[in-house]
Amino acid sequence: MTRLYERSDEWLRSLPSHSYAAVLGVSVGVGVLATGLLIGGELPLVEAVTMALVMFALEYTFGRFQASEE
């Protein structure tokens, strides 16, 4: 399991910033959608898409979660 994590982490860190932001946005959107469907919230699809777009925009603009290239 650790090996899989390390390989996926290495792959994600090697992505360009726009691709990394897209992966982050999609993964957050899927997580919010799954949680919304499990707890039965109102408009889970709208919430998931909104959260995915917000996370994509923040990561693409500020690059907070990707490792710096220093």
N, C-alpha and C positions, 0 to 999 in steps of 0.2 A: 504494500500500500504506500509506503514511504517513497519507493522508487517511482510509482505512478505520479505522486504529488510532485516530486522533484522534476520529472520530465515535463509535466504540464506547466509547472512554474517557469521552467527554462524557456519553454515554447512561448508562453504569454509574454515574458519579459523581452523576447526577441522581436515581438511584433512592433510595427510602426504605431505611433500614437493614435492615429485615427482608427486603426484596426483594434487596438487594445480598448479604446473607448467604446467601440461597437460591441465587442465581446462582453465588456463590463455591463453595458446597458441592457443587452439581451439577457444576461444571466440574472440581473436584478429584476427585470421585467417578469421573467419566468418565475422567480421566487415570490414576487409580490402576487402574481396571478394564482400560483398554487396556494399560497396562504389565504388569499381572499376567497378562493373556492372552498377551502377546508373549513373556514370559520363562517362562511355564508355572508360575507359583507355585501354592501350595495355596490353595484357597478364595478366588479373586480377587474374587468377588462380595461375600463377607462383608467382606473387607478394604476394598473400594471403598465399600460402604455405611457402614462404621464410620468411615472417613476423612471421608466427606462429612458425616456427622452431627457429627463432632468439629469440623470446620472451620466448619460452620454455627453451632454453639453458641458457639464462640470468637468468631467475627465478630459474632454477634448480641449477645453479652454485652459484649465489650470494644471492638468497632468499630476494630480495629487497622489494617485496610487501607483503610478509607474515609477520604477527606480530611475534616479537621475543618472545622467551619462558622464558624471565627473570622475 
